[in-house]
Amino acid sequence: MSTPALAIQFSEAEMRLLQNLVYQECGMYFDARRTHFLQDRLQRRLRECRMDSFYSYYRLLISGEGKQELARLLENLTVNETSFFRNKAQLELFHKCILDEIVRKKQAERQHHLRIWSAGCSTGQEAYTIAMLVADARAYHQLRLPHAGDMTWPKPLVPPPWKVEIPASDISYSVLRVGQEGIYNEHQMATVDYSYRLRYFDKVGERYAIKKALKELVTFDFHNLKTEFLPQSNDIIFCRNVMMYFDEAEQRRLIEKFYRCLAPGGYLLVGHAESLLGLTDKFTMVYRDHGTAYRRIEVPA
């Protein structure tokens, strides 16, 4: 089919069909305020596929051969806006309070495994920020130990017997590839200060590459938050600026999944414009110096 010369006009029935398909596939909800955005992304995909009919495109999406195109459409519907050290007040709460509490508890129980999931990781800046803050915290803790002078050189980012896992997931394969590559330009590095650049990045021409030791802490993988096959036994989950794409019913279902994906006493961190209030009674809010997080409440068996 030839590329349409003019923008195609979509009927309300056609838009409802697409809205329902997207909702069923990944939970994203497009109300009347976001219809224009949905239409714009739909126009783009029709041009890319060289189709001039909504129903031809829709038949492709629901066919066995259309799974790749459905994935591309969903990628186009997410904004993927992220940055290093985003929402510093919340990261301070994570770094100075939550992380310290969990590490002390695990140390007392002789459990030396820390797992932090970055859900909706986009191009990886959030996951690598978490990795840098964890490495900082473990290095500080190691310095306070009486045998710290006996450490080998070069010092590992995460001293044994500790093991740190940071699964980072997204619904977009293209942003996952960028995260796996771990190379960022000067604009993307604007919020990374000199000391962090020196410790955790290598300068490659005009760009910055995540150092191998830090990169090894993060594992990128595809996950659709609509499904039940999600990373389990997490001490902390970051899911920031993702729930805003969902309606209330889907938000409640997602929060319930996160509850099950957290270890006892684990924490959920959401975007600064998002809240769990009124959606669940299984978390309690933790607030300090403008930083907010939610702690899983343990229900007696």
N, C-alpha and C positions, 0 to 999 in steps of 0.2 A: 504493500500500500504506500501511497505517496505521503510525504510529510504535509500535514495540514498547514495551509498558508495563514489561516485566521484561527484565533482562539476558539475552541469548542465551547458551546454553552451547555452546562449540565443542568438537568432537571432536579427538583427536590427528591424525587424517588431514586434517581441515580446516586445522589450524594448520600442518601440514607443507606443504600446498599453498600457503598464503600465504607461509610462510617461503621456499619455493623460488622463488616468483614475485618476491618482493622481492630475493632474492639475485641472480637472473638479471638483474633490471632495473637495480640500482645497486650490487650487491656487499655490501650490509649483511647481516650475519649475526646471527640471533637464536637463541642457544642456550637451554637449559632455564632458565637463570637469568633470562632476559629475556622468557620466554613471557608472564608476567603483564602486562608493559608492552605487548607486542604485542597481547594480547587487549583491553586497555583502549583502545588507539588504534583497534582494529577496531570495538569497540562504538560509539565516538564517530562513526565514519564511517557505520555502519549507521543510527544515529539521524538523522544529518544527511541521508542519502539516503532516509530513511523506508522502509527495507527491514527485513524480519523473517526473512530467510533468508541464511545464509552463501553458499550456492551461487548465489543470485540476484545477490549482490554480486560474487562471484568471476567469474561470467559477464560482468558489466558490466566488470570490470577488464581482462579479456582480449579484450574486443570492440574494434572500431575506434572505437566511440563512447565508450569508457571511458578514453581517454588522459588526459583532464582529471582524472577522479576518481583515476586511478592516481597522477598527480602530486600531488594533494592528500593522498593516503594517505602517500606518501613524505615529504612535508613534515611530516606529523604524527609520523613515526617518528624525526625528528632533534630533538635537544634545543635546538640553536641558542644555547648559552650562550657568551657572549663579553664582552669588556670592553676598554676602552682600556688600553694599557701592561701587558697581561697577561704574566706570567712575566718580570719585570724583569731577572733575571740573564741570560736568553737574549737579551733585547733589547739589553742592554749589550754582549754578545758581538757581536751583529749590528752595532750602531751604531759601536762603538769599534774593532773588529778586522776583521770580515768586509767591511763596507762600505768601510772605509779601504783594505783590501788590493785589492779589486776596482777601486775608483776609481783608485788609483795605477797598477795594471796597465793599465787602459784609457787613462789619461792618457799613459803611456809609449808605447802603441801608437797614439795619436791616434784612439782610438775613444771617442766621447762619448755613447754610448747605454746606458742602464741600464734593465733590465727585471726587475721583481720580482713574482712571481705569488702572490697570496693565495688559496689553494685551500681551499674550505669557509669562505668569508669571513663567513657569517652576516649580521648587520645592519651590517657595515661598519667596526666599531671597529678591528679588526686592520689592515685596509687603510689607514685614515686614520692610524693610529699609525705604520705604515711610512712613509707620505708625510711626516709631520711629522719623523721621524728623518732621512729622506733630505734634506729641505729644510734641517734644522739642519746636517747634515754638509756639504752644498754651500755653505752660507753661511759656515761656519767655514773651509772650504778657500779660498773667494773672498777672505776677509779676509787670508789669508797671501800672496796674490799681490801683486807689486810695483805693479801698475797698479790695485789695488782702488779707489783714490780716484777713478778715472775712470768708475766705474759710473753709469749713469743712475738717476734717481729717478722713481717708486718702484722699488726693486730687485726684480727677478724672483725668485721662489722658487727657480728652477733657472736660474742664469746661463748664457747661451749660451757655447759651442756645445753644451752638454749638453742631452740629451733624456731624460726619465724617464717610463717607462710602468709603471703598477701595475695589471695586470688582476686583478680580484677576482671569483671565481666561486663559485656555490653551486647546489645542486639544488633549492632552494626559491625560487620566484618572489616570495613574500611578503616574505622577508627581503632579497632583492635590491632590492625597491622601497624598503624602509626605508633601505638603504645609499645608494641613489641620491638619496633626499631629503636625507640627511645632517643631520638635526635630532635632537638628543638632550636628554633631560630631566636634571634635577639628579642624580638617582640614577645614571644612566648616566655622568655626568661626574665621579663621585666620585674616580676615579683620575687625573684630569687636573689638573695643578697650574696655578696662576694664570698663570705666564708662557706656557704653551701655550695657555690659554684666550684670553689677550690677543692672541697672534700669529696663531692659526689658527681662531678662532671669532668669530662675531657673536652678541651676545645678542639674542634675539627673544622678548620677553615673559619667561616663566619657562624658556625653553629656549635651547639653543645650536645655531647653524647653522654648518656647516663653511664657511669662506670660499671664494669662487669660485676663487681661484688654486690652493688646495690640492685642491679638488674636481676640478679639471681634470686632475690627475695620475692619478686613479683611474677605471678603466672597469669597470663591473659587467656581468656576463654570466652566463647559465645554462650550466653544464657538469656533466655526469654523469661522475664519475671512472671509471665502468665502461667508458666508450667510449674510442676512440683519438683523438678530435677534441679535443685539449687545447692550451692555449697553448704555443708552442715558443720555443726560444732564450732561456730565462730565465737570468739570472745567479744568482738566488736564488729558491727556492720555500719559502713558509710553508705547511705543511699540519699544523696543530696540532689535536690531539684529534679527528681524523677517522678515522685507521686503527683506532682502538679499536672501531669499528663493524664491522670486517671480520674474517673468519677468516684463518688464516695463509696459506692459498693465495692469497686475494685481496690480502692485504698484500704478498706477494711480487710479484704481478703489478703492483700499484700502484707499488711502489718501482722496478720495472723501467721503468715508464712515466715516472716522475719523472726517472730517469737519462737517458732519451732526450729529455726536455723541457728539460734543463739544458744550458747552454753549457759547454764545457770548463772545468774548474776551478770549476764552480758549486757552490752550497751548498743543502742541504735542511734545513729546521728543522721538527721535529715536536714534539708535546706533551711536557710534562715527564714524563708517565707512559708515554710511548711510546718505543720503541727500534728501531733497525735491526739490532742485534746478533743474529746467528744467522739473519738473513733474507736477507742479501746480502753479497757480498765486493766490491761495486763502489763502496763509500763508506768513508771513514775518519772516525772520530769526532774532533771538535775540542772540547776542554773547557777552560773558563776561569772561575774564580770562580763555580762552580755553574751556569754556562750551557753548554748543549750544542748542537752542530750537526754536520752530516755533509757532508763535502766529497767531491765526485765524483772518483773515481780514473780517470785516463786510461790506457786499455789500449793498448799499442803495436799498430799495424795489422799 
